Amino acid sequence: MAEENNRHVVPNPDGGWDIVKPNADRASAHLPTQGEAIDRARDIVTNLGGGEVRIHNRQGEIRDTDTVGGGHDPNPPRDRK
């Protein structure tokens, strides 16, 4: 899995949520809700061939990670939903 395909869903200080590529100077997208931002980040990563979507909470800490598309997670989670 290529690191450049990863995206982070982070809170924007002015409201809403940003989708950020690691080491980027600006956000890939800005959306009003975290749910919309997660869906868009998954679309972006899927279109790039797979990777990780890292979802942050309002304090900026990673609260969840989602492997998308062709990404390889050596320890995939077991869905308990």
C-alpha positions, 0 to 999 in steps of 0.5 A, spaced: 500 500 500 502 506 498 503 512 503 501 517 498 494 514 498 492 515 505 488 520 507 486 523 514 479 526 516 480 532 521 476 537 524 477 544 521 478 550 526 473 554 523 468 548 523 466 542 518 471 537 517 477 536 512 480 531 508 488 531 508 493 527 505 499 526 509 505 532 508 500 536 504 500 544 505 492 544 504 486 540 504 484 535 499 476 537 500 472 540 506 465 538 508 460 540 513 459 533 517 464 528 519 460 522 515 460 526 509 468 527 509 469 520 511 465 517 505 469 522 500 475 520 503 473 513 502 472 515 495 478 518 494 482 512 496 478 507 492 480 511 486 487 511 487 487 504 488 486 503 495 489 505 502 488 507 509 482 512 511 484 515 518 479 518 522 480 523 527 476 526 533 474 533 535 481 533 539 485 531 533 486 524 535 486 518 531 479 514 533 479 509 527 482 507 521 479 504 515 483 500 510 479 501 503 480 498 496 487 494 495 490 496 501 493 491 505 492 491 513 496 485 516 491 485 522 485 486 519 479 488 524 473 483 525 467 486 524 463 486 530 457 490 527 
